[in-house]
Amino acid sequence: MKVRILMGFDAYEPGQVFEDWPGGMCEILIARGLIEEVKEKAPVVERSVDEPEIETAESSPKAGKKPRK
């Protein structure tokens, strides 16, 4: 879990960001108000104005196959 230190404790100072902290420990520290989870923003996908729309073909069942009884 990616976390940000809100209040200094032990050797940690406010504003520091850490990656890969264990979830159980983070839940306790979040409840105490010492850290917060840093959530990544979803990447924005931009499309070109000249980019054509993508068309998809519908598939049909294979010819010559008999349905099972």
N, CA, C and O atoms as a Tripos MOL2 file, in Angstrom:
@<TRIPOS>MOLECULE
protein
  276   275    69     0     0
PROTEIN
NO_CHARGES

@<TRIPOS>ATOM
      1 N           0.8550   -1.1620    0.0000 N.3       1 MET1
      2 CA          0.0000    0.0000    0.0000 C.3       1 MET1
      3 C           0.9080    1.2350    0.0000 C.2       1 MET1
      4 O           1.9000    1.2790    0.7280 O.2       1 MET1
      5 N           0.5700    2.2220   -0.8070 N.am      2 LYS2
      6 CA          1.3390    3.4580   -0.8480 C.3       2 LYS2
      7 C           0.7250    4.4160    0.1660 C.2       2 LYS2
      8 O          -0.4840    4.6520    0.1550 O.2       2 LYS2
      9 N           1.5700    4.9690    1.0480 N.am      3 VAL3
     10 CA          1.0630    5.8140    2.1270 C.3       3 VAL3
     11 C           1.8580    7.1080    2.2510 C.2       3 VAL3
     12 O           3.0080    7.1930    1.8200 O.2       3 VAL3
     13 N           1.2220    8.1130    2.8500 N.am      4 ARG4
     14 CA          1.8570    9.3950    3.1500 C.3       4 ARG4
     15 C           1.7730    9.6170    4.6460 C.2       4 ARG4
     16 O           0.7180    9.4140    5.2460 O.2       4 ARG4
     17 N           2.8770   10.0330    5.2550 N.am      5 ILE5
     18 CA          2.9260   10.3050    6.6920 C.3       5 ILE5
     19 C           2.2420   11.6510    6.9550 C.2       5 ILE5
     20 O           2.5920   12.6570    6.3370 O.2       5 ILE5
     21 N           1.2780   11.6700    7.8630 N.am      6 LEU6
     22 CA          0.5670   12.8980    8.2170 C.3       6 LEU6
     23 C           1.1410   13.5360    9.4750 C.2       6 LEU6
     24 O           1.3030   14.7550    9.5390 O.2       6 LEU6
     25 N           1.4480   12.7140   10.4770 N.am      7 MET7
     26 CA          1.9940   13.2050   11.7440 C.3       7 MET7
     27 C           3.2920   12.4420   12.0180 C.2       7 MET7
     28 O           3.3440   11.2210   11.8650 O.2       7 MET7
     29 N           4.3250   13.1590   12.4180 N.am      8 GLY8
     30 CA          5.6070   12.5210   12.6660 C.3       8 GLY8
     31 C           5.5430   11.5300   13.8170 C.2       8 GLY8
     32 O           4.9050   11.7930   14.8360 O.2       8 GLY8
     33 N           6.2060   10.3920   13.6540 N.am      9 PHE9
     34 CA          6.3480    9.3950   14.7120 C.3       9 PHE9
     35 C           7.6180    8.6000   14.4210 C.2       9 PHE9
     36 O           7.9960    8.4190   13.2640 O.2       9 PHE9
     37 N           8.2620    8.1340   15.4690 N.am     10 ASP10
     38 CA          9.5500    7.4370   15.3570 C.3      10 ASP10
     39 C          10.4940    8.2440   14.4530 C.2      10 ASP10
     40 O          10.7440    9.4190   14.7220 O.2      10 ASP10
     41 N          11.0120    7.6340   13.3990 N.am     11 ALA11
     42 CA         11.9490    8.3230   12.5060 C.3      11 ALA11
     43 C          11.2460    8.9140   11.2800 C.2      11 ALA11
     44 O          11.9080    9.4220   10.3750 O.2      11 ALA11
     45 N           9.9150    8.8510   11.2450 N.am     12 TYR12
     46 CA          9.1590    9.3350   10.0890 C.3      12 TYR12
     47 C           8.7480   10.7860   10.2820 C.2      12 TYR12
     48 O           8.3700   11.1990   11.3780 O.2      12 TYR12
     49 N           8.8300   11.5610    9.1890 N.am     13 GLU13
     50 CA          8.4540   12.9650    9.2300 C.3      13 GLU13
     51 C           7.2270   13.1940    8.3530 C.2      13 GLU13
     52 O           7.0480   12.5010    7.3520 O.2      13 GLU13
     53 N           6.3740   14.1660    8.7180 N.am     14 PRO14
     54 CA          5.1890   14.4500    7.9020 C.3      14 PRO14
     55 C           5.5690   14.7700    6.4580 C.2      14 PRO14
     56 O           6.5510   15.4640    6.1930 O.2      14 PRO14
     57 N           4.7730   14.2510    5.5410 N.am     15 GLY15
     58 CA          4.9880   14.5010    4.1190 C.3      15 GLY15
     59 C           5.7420   13.4030    3.3990 C.2      15 GLY15
     60 O           5.7140   13.3490    2.1700 O.2      15 GLY15
     61 N           6.4170   12.5270    4.1250 N.am     16 GLN16
     62 CA          7.1350   11.4380    3.4670 C.3      16 GLN16
     63 C           6.1290   10.4690    2.8500 C.2      16 GLN16
     64 O           5.0450   10.2560    3.3920 O.2      16 GLN16
     65 N           6.5020    9.8850    1.7080 N.am     17 VAL17
     66 CA          5.6490    8.9240    1.0100 C.3      17 VAL17
     67 C           6.4230    7.6180    0.8880 C.2      17 VAL17
     68 O           7.6010    7.6110    0.5300 O.2      17 VAL17
     69 N           5.7440    6.5110    1.1910 N.am     18 PHE18
     70 CA          6.3570    5.1920    1.1300 C.3      18 PHE18
     71 C           5.4890    4.2480    0.3110 C.2      18 PHE18
     72 O           4.2630    4.3570    0.3050 O.2      18 PHE18
     73 N           6.1470    3.3170   -0.3830 N.am     19 GLU19
     74 CA          5.4530    2.3020   -1.1770 C.3      19 GLU19
     75 C           5.4910    0.9690   -0.4350 C.2      19 GLU19
     76 O           6.3740    0.7310    0.3880 O.2      19 GLU19
     77 N           4.5490    0.1250   -0.7280 N.am     20 ASP20
     78 CA          4.5550   -1.2670   -0.2660 C.3      20 ASP20
     79 C           4.5900   -1.4540    1.2420 C.2      20 ASP20
     80 O           5.3650   -2.2720    1.7380 O.2      20 ASP20
     81 N           3.7800   -0.7250    1.9750 N.am     21 TRP21
     82 CA          3.6390   -0.9770    3.4040 C.3      21 TRP21
     83 C           2.5640   -2.0450    3.5810 C.2      21 TRP21
     84 O           1.6030   -2.0700    2.8120 O.2      21 TRP21
     85 N           2.6970   -2.9330    4.5760 N.am     22 PRO22
     86 CA          1.7010   -3.9850    4.8050 C.3      22 PRO22
     87 C           0.3230   -3.3940    5.1560 C.2      22 PRO22
     88 O           0.2220   -2.4310    5.9170 O.2      22 PRO22
     89 N          -0.7240   -3.9870    4.5900 N.am     23 GLY23
     90 CA         -2.0820   -3.4910    4.7780 C.3      23 GLY23
     91 C          -2.5520   -3.4790    6.2210 C.2      23 GLY23
     92 O          -3.1960   -2.5160    6.6380 O.2      23 GLY23
     93 N          -2.2530   -4.5170    7.0010 N.am     24 GLY24
     94 CA         -2.7160   -4.5860    8.3870 C.3      24 GLY24
     95 C          -2.1440   -3.4700    9.2410 C.2      24 GLY24
     96 O          -2.8580   -2.8530   10.0320 O.2      24 GLY24
     97 N          -0.8550   -3.2140    9.0780 N.am     25 MET25
     98 CA         -0.2170   -2.1410    9.8200 C.3      25 MET25
     99 C          -0.7880   -0.7880    9.3970 C.2      25 MET25
    100 O          -0.9930    0.0960   10.2280 O.2      25 MET25
    101 N          -1.0420   -0.6360    8.0960 N.am     26 CYS26
    102 CA         -1.5690    0.6320    7.5790 C.3      26 CYS26
    103 C          -2.9590    0.9170    8.1330 C.2      26 CYS26
    104 O          -3.2670    2.0620    8.4650 O.2      26 CYS26
    105 N          -3.7960   -0.0990    8.2350 N.am     27 GLU27
    106 CA         -5.1450    0.1020    8.7700 C.3      27 GLU27
    107 C          -5.0970    0.6960   10.1730 C.2      27 GLU27
    108 O          -5.8800    1.5880   10.5020 O.2      27 GLU27
    109 N          -4.1830    0.2040   10.9960 N.am     28 ILE28
    110 CA         -4.0480    0.7060   12.3710 C.3      28 ILE28
    111 C          -3.5580    2.1500   12.3710 C.2      28 ILE28
    112 O          -4.1020    2.9960   13.0810 O.2      28 ILE28
    113 N          -2.5220    2.4300   11.5680 N.am     29 LEU29
    114 CA         -1.9610    3.7730   11.5380 C.3      29 LEU29
    115 C          -2.9230    4.7880   10.9090 C.2      29 LEU29
    116 O          -2.9300    5.9540   11.3040 O.2      29 LEU29
    117 N          -3.7310    4.3580    9.9380 N.am     30 ILE30
    118 CA         -4.7550    5.2380    9.3490 C.3      30 ILE30
    119 C          -5.8080    5.5600   10.3900 C.2      30 ILE30
    120 O          -6.2340    6.7090   10.5090 O.2      30 ILE30
    121 N          -6.2370    4.5430   11.1560 N.am     31 ALA31
    122 CA         -7.2430    4.7490   12.2030 C.3      31 ALA31
    123 C          -6.7460    5.7290   13.2700 C.2      31 ALA31
    124 O          -7.5360    6.4800   13.8410 O.2      31 ALA31
    125 N          -5.4490    5.7190   13.5330 N.am     32 ARG32
    126 CA         -4.8660    6.6320   14.5210 C.3      32 ARG32
    127 C          -4.5760    8.0090   13.9370 C.2      32 ARG32
    128 O          -4.2090    8.9240   14.6750 O.2      32 ARG32
    129 N          -4.7350    8.1740   12.6230 N.am     33 GLY33
    130 CA         -4.5290    9.4720   11.9940 C.3      33 GLY33
    131 C          -3.0750    9.8050   11.7220 C.2      33 GLY33
    132 O          -2.7330   10.9670   11.5060 O.2      33 GLY33
    133 N          -2.2150    8.7970   11.7320 N.am     34 LEU34
    134 CA         -0.7910    9.0440   11.5100 C.3      34 LEU34
    135 C          -0.4140    9.0380   10.0320 C.2      34 LEU34
    136 O           0.5250    9.7210    9.6240 O.2      34 LEU34
    137 N          -1.1530    8.2590    9.2240 N.am     35 ILE35
    138 CA         -0.8520    8.1710    7.7920 C.3      35 ILE35
    139 C          -2.1530    8.2140    6.9970 C.2      35 ILE35
    140 O          -3.2450    8.1040    7.5540 O.2      35 ILE35
    141 N          -2.0100    8.3780    5.6630 N.am     36 GLU36
    142 CA         -3.1520    8.2640    4.7600 C.3      36 GLU36
    143 C          -2.7160    7.4670    3.5430 C.2      36 GLU36
    144 O          -1.5410    7.4640    3.1750 O.2      36 GLU36
    145 N          -3.6690    6.7950    2.9260 N.am     37 GLU37
    146 CA         -3.3690    6.0260    1.7230 C.3      37 GLU37
    147 C          -3.2700    6.9830    0.5430 C.2      37 GLU37
    148 O          -4.0860    7.8950    0.4060 O.2      37 GLU37
    149 N          -2.2740    6.7760   -0.3020 N.am     38 VAL38
    150 CA         -2.1100    7.5790   -1.5090 C.3      38 VAL38
    151 C          -2.6920    6.7720   -2.6550 C.2      38 VAL38
    152 O          -2.1890    5.7000   -2.9910 O.2      38 VAL38
    153 N          -3.7450    7.2880   -3.2460 N.am     39 LYS39
    154 CA         -4.3830    6.5890   -4.3590 C.3      39 LYS39
    155 C          -3.8990    7.1840   -5.6610 C.2      39 LYS39
    156 O          -3.8700    8.4020   -5.8340 O.2      39 LYS39
    157 N          -3.5210    6.3110   -6.5710 N.am     40 GLU40
    158 CA         -3.0400    6.7370   -7.8750 C.3      40 GLU40
    159 C          -4.2270    7.1470   -8.7430 C.2      40 GLU40
    160 O          -5.2710    6.4960   -8.7320 O.2      40 GLU40
    161 N          -4.0560    8.2150   -9.4820 N.am     41 LYS41
    162 CA         -5.0990    8.6410  -10.4100 C.3      41 LYS41
    163 C          -5.0300    7.7590  -11.6480 C.2      41 LYS41
    164 O          -3.9490    7.3770  -12.0940 O.2      41 LYS41
    165 N          -6.1940    7.4430  -12.1940 N.am     42 ALA42
    166 CA         -6.2440    6.6290  -13.4070 C.3      42 ALA42
    167 C          -5.6810    7.4540  -14.5580 C.2      42 ALA42
    168 O          -5.9820    8.6430  -14.6620 O.2      42 ALA42
    169 N          -4.8760    6.8540  -15.4210 N.am     43 PRO43
    170 CA         -4.3220    7.6060  -16.5400 C.3      43 PRO43
    171 C          -5.4200    8.0580  -17.4980 C.2      43 PRO43
    172 O          -6.3850    7.3340  -17.7460 O.2      43 PRO43
    173 N          -5.2570    9.2520  -18.0240 N.am     44 VAL44
    174 CA         -6.2360    9.8080  -18.9530 C.3      44 VAL44
    175 C          -5.8370    9.3760  -20.3570 C.2      44 VAL44
    176 O          -4.7020    9.5850  -20.7870 O.2      44 VAL44
    177 N          -6.7790    8.7750  -21.0610 N.am     45 VAL45
    178 CA         -6.5180    8.3290  -22.4220 C.3      45 VAL45
    179 C          -7.1280    9.3510  -23.3640 C.2      45 VAL45
    180 O          -8.3400    9.5690  -23.3620 O.2      45 VAL45
    181 N          -6.2830    9.9690  -24.1600 N.am     46 GLU46
    182 CA         -6.7540   10.9630  -25.1070 C.3      46 GLU46
    183 C          -6.7870   10.3510  -26.4880 C.2      46 GLU46
    184 O          -5.9440    9.5260  -26.8420 O.2      46 GLU46
    185 N          -7.7820   10.7720  -27.2700 N.am     47 ARG47
    186 CA         -7.9010   10.2710  -28.6290 C.3      47 ARG47
    187 C          -7.6430   11.4030  -29.5880 C.2      47 ARG47
    188 O          -8.0090   12.5490  -29.3270 O.2      47 ARG47
    189 N          -7.0230   11.0870  -30.6790 N.am     48 SER48
    190 CA         -6.7520   12.0690  -31.7110 C.3      48 SER48
    191 C          -8.0490   12.4010  -32.4290 C.2      48 SER48
    192 O          -8.9300   11.5500  -32.5540 O.2      48 SER48
    193 N          -8.1690   13.6310  -32.9010 N.am     49 VAL49
    194 CA         -9.3650   14.0440  -33.6290 C.3      49 VAL49
    195 C          -9.4430   13.2890  -34.9430 C.2      49 VAL49
    196 O         -10.5390   12.9790  -35.4100 O.2      49 VAL49
    197 N          -8.2910   12.9840  -35.5540 N.am     50 ASP50
    198 CA         -8.2570   12.3080  -36.8470 C.3      50 ASP50
    199 C          -8.4390   10.8010  -36.7270 C.2      50 ASP50
    200 O          -8.5850   10.1210  -37.7430 O.2      50 ASP50
    201 N          -8.4340   10.2710  -35.5300 N.am     51 GLU51
    202 CA         -8.5230    8.8280  -35.3250 C.3      51 GLU51
    203 C          -9.9420    8.3450  -35.6320 C.2      51 GLU51
    204 O         -10.9020    8.8230  -35.0290 O.2      51 GLU51
    205 N         -10.0780    7.3990  -36.5670 N.am     52 PRO52
    206 CA        -11.4240    6.9110  -36.9090 C.3      52 PRO52
    207 C         -11.9900    6.0110  -35.8060 C.2      52 PRO52
    208 O         -11.2420    5.4290  -35.0190 O.2      52 PRO52
    209 N         -13.2920    5.9110  -35.7630 N.am     53 GLU53
    210 CA        -13.9500    5.0100  -34.8230 C.3      53 GLU53
    211 C         -13.6310    3.5760  -35.2230 C.2      53 GLU53
    212 O         -13.5140    3.2760  -36.4110 O.2      53 GLU53
    213 N         -13.4940    2.7130  -34.2690 N.am     54 ILE54
    214 CA        -13.1850    1.3170  -34.5350 C.3      54 ILE54
    215 C         -14.4900    0.5540  -34.6850 C.2      54 ILE54
    216 O         -15.3760    0.6280  -33.8330 O.2      54 ILE54
    217 N         -14.5900   -0.1840  -35.7900 N.am     55 GLU55
    218 CA        -15.7760   -0.9810  -36.0300 C.3      55 GLU55
    219 C         -15.4550   -2.4380  -35.6950 C.2      55 GLU55
    220 O         -14.3490   -2.9170  -35.9450 O.2      55 GLU55
    221 N         -16.4290   -3.1220  -35.1320 N.am     56 THR56
    222 CA        -16.2350   -4.5310  -34.8210 C.3      56 THR56
    223 C         -17.2230   -5.3660  -35.6150 C.2      56 THR56
    224 O         -18.3630   -4.9610  -35.8380 O.2      56 THR56
    225 N         -16.7760   -6.5200  -36.0310 N.am     57 ALA57
    226 CA        -17.6440   -7.4230  -36.7860 C.3      57 ALA57
    227 C         -18.2940   -8.3910  -35.8190 C.2      57 ALA57
    228 O         -17.6870   -8.8170  -34.8360 O.2      57 ALA57
    229 N         -19.5340   -8.7280  -36.1140 N.am     58 GLU58
    230 CA        -20.2320   -9.7040  -35.2820 C.3      58 GLU58
    231 C         -19.9220  -11.0920  -35.8260 C.2      58 GLU58
    232 O         -19.9540  -11.3150  -37.0360 O.2      58 GLU58
    233 N         -19.6250  -12.0120  -34.9350 N.am     59 SER59
    234 CA        -19.3110  -13.3590  -35.3780 C.3      59 SER59
    235 C         -20.5810  -14.1880  -35.4430 C.2      59 SER59
    236 O         -21.5300  -13.9780  -34.6880 O.2      59 SER59
    237 N         -20.5680  -15.1330  -36.3640 N.am     60 SER60
    238 CA        -21.7100  -16.0350  -36.4890 C.3      60 SER60
    239 C         -21.2280  -17.4490  -36.1870 C.2      60 SER60
    240 O         -20.0340  -17.7310  -36.2820 O.2      60 SER60
    241 N         -22.1510  -18.3410  -35.8210 N.am     61 PRO61
    242 CA        -21.7260  -19.7230  -35.5430 C.3      61 PRO61
    243 C         -21.0700  -20.3370  -36.7710 C.2      61 PRO61
    244 O         -21.3900  -19.9690  -37.9010 O.2      61 PRO61
    245 N         -20.1520  -21.2720  -36.5480 N.am     62 LYS62
    246 CA        -19.4590  -21.9220  -37.6530 C.3      62 LYS62
    247 C         -20.4550  -22.6870  -38.5200 C.2      62 LYS62
    248 O         -21.3240  -23.4020  -38.0240 O.2      62 LYS62
    249 N         -20.3000  -22.5140  -39.8060 N.am     63 ALA63
    250 CA        -21.1940  -23.1870  -40.7440 C.3      63 ALA63
    251 C         -20.8850  -24.6800  -40.7530 C.2      63 ALA63
    252 O         -19.7280  -25.0740  -40.6090 O.2      63 ALA63
    253 N         -21.9020  -25.5070  -40.9190 N.am     64 GLY64
    254 CA        -21.7200  -26.9370  -41.0230 C.3      64 GLY64
    255 C         -21.7770  -27.6770  -39.6990 C.2      64 GLY64
    256 O         -21.7850  -28.9080  -39.6990 O.2      64 GLY64
    257 N         -21.8160  -26.9850  -38.5820 N.am     65 LYS65
    258 CA        -21.9070  -27.6590  -37.3010 C.3      65 LYS65
    259 C         -23.3630  -27.9180  -36.9630 C.2      65 LYS65
    260 O         -24.2230  -27.0560  -37.1430 O.2      65 LYS65
    261 N         -23.6240  -29.1100  -36.4760 N.am     66 LYS66
    262 CA        -24.9730  -29.4420  -36.0580 C.3      66 LYS66
    263 C         -25.1160  -29.1840  -34.5780 C.2      66 LYS66
    264 O         -24.1850  -29.4630  -33.8220 O.2      66 LYS66
    265 N         -26.2390  -28.6650  -34.1340 N.am     67 PRO67
    266 CA        -26.4430  -28.4450  -32.7030 C.3      67 PRO67
    267 C         -26.5320  -29.7760  -31.9550 C.2      67 PRO67
    268 O         -27.0350  -30.7610  -32.4960 O.2      67 PRO67
    269 N         -26.0470  -29.8050  -30.7250 N.am     68 ARG68
    270 CA        -26.1220  -31.0060  -29.8900 C.3      68 ARG68
    271 C         -27.5470  -31.2250  -29.4000 C.2      68 ARG68
    272 O         -28.3180  -30.2860  -29.2020 O.2      68 ARG68
    273 N         -27.8600  -32.4830  -29.2160 N.am     69 LYS69
    274 CA        -29.1980  -32.8230  -28.7060 C.3      69 LYS69
    275 C         -29.1090  -33.2110  -27.2770 C.2      69 LYS69
    276 O         -30.1240  -33.5330  -26.6600 O.2      69 LYS69
@<TRIPOS>BOND
     1     1     2 1
     2     2     3 1
     3     3     4 2
     4     3     5 am
     5     5     6 1
     6     6     7 1
     7     7     8 2
     8     7     9 am
     9     9    10 1
    10    10    11 1
    11    11    12 2
    12    11    13 am
    13    13    14 1
    14    14    15 1
    15    15    16 2
    16    15    17 am
    17    17    18 1
    18    18    19 1
    19    19    20 2
    20    19    21 am
    21    21    22 1
    22    22    23 1
    23    23    24 2
    24    23    25 am
    25    25    26 1
    26    26    27 1
    27    27    28 2
    28    27    29 am
    29    29    30 1
    30    30    31 1
    31    31    32 2
    32    31    33 am
    33    33    34 1
    34    34    35 1
    35    35    36 2
    36    35    37 am
    37    37    38 1
    38    38    39 1
    39    39    40 2
    40    39    41 am
    41    41    42 1
    42    42    43 1
    43    43    44 2
    44    43    45 am
    45    45    46 1
    46    46    47 1
    47    47    48 2
    48    47    49 am
    49    49    50 1
    50    50    51 1
    51    51    52 2
    52    51    53 am
    53    53    54 1
    54    54    55 1
    55    55    56 2
    56    55    57 am
    57    57    58 1
    58    58    59 1
    59    59    60 2
    60    59    61 am
    61    61    62 1
    62    62    63 1
    63    63    64 2
    64    63    65 am
    65    65    66 1
    66    66    67 1
    67    67    68 2
    68    67    69 am
    69    69    70 1
    70    70    71 1
    71    71    72 2
    72    71    73 am
    73    73    74 1
    74    74    75 1
    75    75    76 2
    76    75    77 am
    77    77    78 1
    78    78    79 1
    79    79    80 2
    80    79    81 am
    81    81    82 1
    82    82    83 1
    83    83    84 2
    84    83    85 am
    85    85    86 1
    86    86    87 1
    87    87    88 2
    88    87    89 am
    89    89    90 1
    90    90    91 1
    91    91    92 2
    92    91    93 am
    93    93    94 1
    94    94    95 1
    95    95    96 2
    96    95    97 am
    97    97    98 1
    98    98    99 1
    99    99   100 2
   100    99   101 am
   101   101   102 1
   102   102   103 1
   103   103   104 2
   104   103   105 am
   105   105   106 1
   106   106   107 1
   107   107   108 2
   108   107   109 am
   109   109   110 1
   110   110   111 1
   111   111   112 2
   112   111   113 am
   113   113   114 1
   114   114   115 1
   115   115   116 2
   116   115   117 am
   117   117   118 1
   118   118   119 1
   119   119   120 2
   120   119   121 am
   121   121   122 1
   122   122   123 1
   123   123   124 2
   124   123   125 am
   125   125   126 1
   126   126   127 1
   127   127   128 2
   128   127   129 am
   129   129   130 1
   130   130   131 1
   131   131   132 2
   132   131   133 am
   133   133   134 1
   134   134   135 1
   135   135   136 2
   136   135   137 am
   137   137   138 1
   138   138   139 1
   139   139   140 2
   140   139   141 am
   141   141   142 1
   142   142   143 1
   143   143   144 2
   144   143   145 am
   145   145   146 1
   146   146   147 1
   147   147   148 2
   148   147   149 am
   149   149   150 1
   150   150   151 1
   151   151   152 2
   152   151   153 am
   153   153   154 1
   154   154   155 1
   155   155   156 2
   156   155   157 am
   157   157   158 1
   158   158   159 1
   159   159   160 2
   160   159   161 am
   161   161   162 1
   162   162   163 1
   163   163   164 2
   164   163   165 am
   165   165   166 1
   166   166   167 1
   167   167   168 2
   168   167   169 am
   169   169   170 1
   170   170   171 1
   171   171   172 2
   172   171   173 am
   173   173   174 1
   174   174   175 1
   175   175   176 2
   176   175   177 am
   177   177   178 1
   178   178   179 1
   179   179   180 2
   180   179   181 am
   181   181   182 1
   182   182   183 1
   183   183   184 2
   184   183   185 am
   185   185   186 1
   186   186   187 1
   187   187   188 2
   188   187   189 am
   189   189   190 1
   190   190   191 1
   191   191   192 2
   192   191   193 am
   193   193   194 1
   194   194   195 1
   195   195   196 2
   196   195   197 am
   197   197   198 1
   198   198   199 1
   199   199   200 2
   200   199   201 am
   201   201   202 1
   202   202   203 1
   203   203   204 2
   204   203   205 am
   205   205   206 1
   206   206   207 1
   207   207   208 2
   208   207   209 am
   209   209   210 1
   210   210   211 1
   211   211   212 2
   212   211   213 am
   213   213   214 1
   214   214   215 1
   215   215   216 2
   216   215   217 am
   217   217   218 1
   218   218   219 1
   219   219   220 2
   220   219   221 am
   221   221   222 1
   222   222   223 1
   223   223   224 2
   224   223   225 am
   225   225   226 1
   226   226   227 1
   227   227   228 2
   228   227   229 am
   229   229   230 1
   230   230   231 1
   231   231   232 2
   232   231   233 am
   233   233   234 1
   234   234   235 1
   235   235   236 2
   236   235   237 am
   237   237   238 1
   238   238   239 1
   239   239   240 2
   240   239   241 am
   241   241   242 1
   242   242   243 1
   243   243   244 2
   244   243   245 am
   245   245   246 1
   246   246   247 1
   247   247   248 2
   248   247   249 am
   249   249   250 1
   250   250   251 1
   251   251   252 2
   252   251   253 am
   253   253   254 1
   254   254   255 1
   255   255   256 2
   256   255   257 am
   257   257   258 1
   258   258   259 1
   259   259   260 2
   260   259   261 am
   261   261   262 1
   262   262   263 1
   263   263   264 2
   264   263   265 am
   265   265   266 1
   266   266   267 1
   267   267   268 2
   268   267   269 am
   269   269   270 1
   270   270   271 1
   271   271   272 2
   272   271   273 am
   273   273   274 1
   274   274   275 1
   275   275   276 2
@<TRIPOS>SUBSTRUCTURE
     1 MET1         2 RESIDUE 1 A MET
     2 LYS2         6 RESIDUE 1 A LYS
     3 VAL3        10 RESIDUE 1 A VAL
     4 ARG4        14 RESIDUE 1 A ARG
     5 ILE5        18 RESIDUE 1 A ILE
     6 LEU6        22 RESIDUE 1 A LEU
     7 MET7        26 RESIDUE 1 A MET
     8 GLY8        30 RESIDUE 1 A GLY
     9 PHE9        34 RESIDUE 1 A PHE
    10 ASP10       38 RESIDUE 1 A ASP
    11 ALA11       42 RESIDUE 1 A ALA
    12 TYR12       46 RESIDUE 1 A TYR
    13 GLU13       50 RESIDUE 1 A GLU
    14 PRO14       54 RESIDUE 1 A PRO
    15 GLY15       58 RESIDUE 1 A GLY
    16 GLN16       62 RESIDUE 1 A GLN
    17 VAL17       66 RESIDUE 1 A VAL
    18 PHE18       70 RESIDUE 1 A PHE
    19 GLU19       74 RESIDUE 1 A GLU
    20 ASP20       78 RESIDUE 1 A ASP
    21 TRP21       82 RESIDUE 1 A TRP
    22 PRO22       86 RESIDUE 1 A PRO
    23 GLY23       90 RESIDUE 1 A GLY
    24 GLY24       94 RESIDUE 1 A GLY
    25 MET25       98 RESIDUE 1 A MET
    26 CYS26      102 RESIDUE 1 A CYS
    27 GLU27      106 RESIDUE 1 A GLU
    28 ILE28      110 RESIDUE 1 A ILE
    29 LEU29      114 RESIDUE 1 A LEU
    30 ILE30      118 RESIDUE 1 A ILE
    31 ALA31      122 RESIDUE 1 A ALA
    32 ARG32      126 RESIDUE 1 A ARG
    33 GLY33      130 RESIDUE 1 A GLY
    34 LEU34      134 RESIDUE 1 A LEU
    35 ILE35      138 RESIDUE 1 A ILE
    36 GLU36      142 RESIDUE 1 A GLU
    37 GLU37      146 RESIDUE 1 A GLU
    38 VAL38      150 RESIDUE 1 A VAL
    39 LYS39      154 RESIDUE 1 A LYS
    40 GLU40      158 RESIDUE 1 A GLU
    41 LYS41      162 RESIDUE 1 A LYS
    42 ALA42      166 RESIDUE 1 A ALA
    43 PRO43      170 RESIDUE 1 A PRO
    44 VAL44      174 RESIDUE 1 A VAL
    45 VAL45      178 RESIDUE 1 A VAL
    46 GLU46      182 RESIDUE 1 A GLU
    47 ARG47      186 RESIDUE 1 A ARG
    48 SER48      190 RESIDUE 1 A SER
    49 VAL49      194 RESIDUE 1 A VAL
    50 ASP50      198 RESIDUE 1 A ASP
    51 GLU51      202 RESIDUE 1 A GLU
    52 PRO52      206 RESIDUE 1 A PRO
    53 GLU53      210 RESIDUE 1 A GLU
    54 ILE54      214 RESIDUE 1 A ILE
    55 GLU55      218 RESIDUE 1 A GLU
    56 THR56      222 RESIDUE 1 A THR
    57 ALA57      226 RESIDUE 1 A ALA
    58 GLU58      230 RESIDUE 1 A GLU
    59 SER59      234 RESIDUE 1 A SER
    60 SER60      238 RESIDUE 1 A SER
    61 PRO61      242 RESIDUE 1 A PRO
    62 LYS62      246 RESIDUE 1 A LYS
    63 ALA63      250 RESIDUE 1 A ALA
    64 GLY64      254 RESIDUE 1 A GLY
    65 LYS65      258 RESIDUE 1 A LYS
    66 LYS66      262 RESIDUE 1 A LYS
    67 PRO67      266 RESIDUE 1 A PRO
    68 ARG68      270 RESIDUE 1 A ARG
    69 LYS69      274 RESIDUE 1 A LYS
